[in-house]
Amino acid sequence: MEKITSFTIDHLRLVPGLYVSRIDQVEGRPITTFDIRMTNPNEEPVMNTAEVHTIEHLGATFLRNHKIFADKTIYFGPMGCRTGFYLLLAGKYTSEEIVPLMREMFTFIADFEGEVPGACAKDCGNYLDMNLPMAKYLAEKYQKEVLTDITDEQLNYPS
């Protein structure tokens, strides 16, 4: 069996960043999958499920309400390894093209106050597993360490 694309990336050389993971064609239309890598794989501790879950709720809410990207957002959710998130957008995009969107989204998460959207038993299957303070901290950290002065190394997978 062949390795899937995400398992062919050298995670020993991968740094936190914003990468195009793949571009697929579905019925003749491109779908871009982004790797939003928030922690340094195999070096930093992974994110706990509570903050990952909170970032997922806030990020998905932000993206699906965005004035430009709401109708282009197919999926936003965590990686199983808990080092980041995947974002799937309808269309062909580069990492550089969505840096402004990611800055908006992570600012939204870092500045969020109040009840996390969908964080109740009626709306979510694990609503008690949330950690807004830690989600805000991680969003601000990613904003400062990656998105503010993003480099080519943080936009392109290691070769």
N, C-alpha and C positions, 0 to 999 in steps of 0.2 A: 504494500500500500504506500502511496506517495505521501510525503509530508505536506501538510497544508501550508499555505504561504506564511502565516504568522509564526510557524515553527522554524522557518528558514532564516529568520532575522537573528543576528548574533547578539544575544541578550547580555553577553559579557562586555560588549562595547556600546551598548545602547544607553543613552542618557535621557533624563526627563526632557520631553519635547512634544512636538505636534507633527505627526508624520502621516503621509498618505500610505495606508496599508495596502490598498488595492483599488482598482477601478474595474468594475464588472459591467457587462452589457446585459440588460434585462429587456427583452422584447425590443432591442435596438436602441435602448436608452441607457446612458451611463449612470451608474451609482458609485459614488466615491465613499470608501470606508476610511475613516481617520482613526489613527492610534493616538489618543490623548494620554501620553505617558507621564504620570505624575510623580512616580518614585523611581529611583535608580534600581533596576531589577537585580536581585540577588545580592544587593549591598545594603540598601536601606530596608527598614522594616516595611512590610506591606501595610496598607490601610485596613483598619478594622471594618467589619461589616456595617456597623451603625453609621459611620461617617460616609462610607461608600453609598449606602442606601439613601442617606439624606441628600448627598450630591446628585444621585440619580433622580430623585423626586424633583429637586429644584432645577437641575439642568434640563430635564425633559419638559417641565412646565415652562421654563424660559424659552426653550427652542420652539415648542409648539404654539407659543403665543407671539413669536418674533414677527415683526411686520414684513420682513423679506423672506426669512427661512422657515416660517411655519409650514407652508405647503411643500417644502423641499425636505423636511426632516422625516426620515424613515424610521430611525432608531437612535436612541442614546442610552447606553447602559454599561455596566461594569465589565471588566475583564475578569475571568475566573481567578487569575493570579492576584487580583486586588492591587495591581500596580498602576492602574489607569482605567480608561473608558474607551469604548468604541462609539463613534458617531458615523451614521450612514446618511448621506445626503443625496437626493436625486440631482444628477448633473455631474459634470466633470470639473473638479476643482483641484487646485494645488494647496499645499499647506499654507503658503503665504497669503492666499486669497481669503482664508477663513481666520487668520490671526485676529482681525478686528472683531469678528463674531465671538471668538473665544475670550477675548478681553472683556467684551460686554457680559458674556455668560458668567465668567468667574468673578467679575465685579458684582454682578447680581447676587451670586451665592455668598460672597464675602460680606456683603452689606445687608443680607437678608435679615429681617426681624419679623417675629410673629410665628404663627403656626405653620409648619411645613405643609405645603399642599398635599393632600391625599394621605396625611398621617393620622388616619382614624380607622377603626376596625371595619367600618362599612366600605372604605375605599382601598384598603391595602391588606394583604395577607400576613404581614409581619410589622404592623405599624408601631410597635413598641421598640423596635430595633432602629432607633434614630439617635443621632448625636449632632445637633445643629452647631454647637460651639466648635467642635472639632472639624466639621465640614467647612465652616467659615475660615478657620485657621488654615486648613489645607488649600482652600481656594485662594486665599491671600498669598500663601507661600508659592503656589504655582504661578500666580500672576507676577509676583516679584522675581522669582528665580528663573522663569521660563519666558513668559509672554512679554514682559516689559522691554527687554533688550534681546529678543530671540535671535539666535545665531544660525548659520547654515547647518552646523552640527546638530542643532535641535529641530531642524526642519527636514532633514534627509537621513534616512536610515544609514547606518554604517555599512560600508561596502566590504 
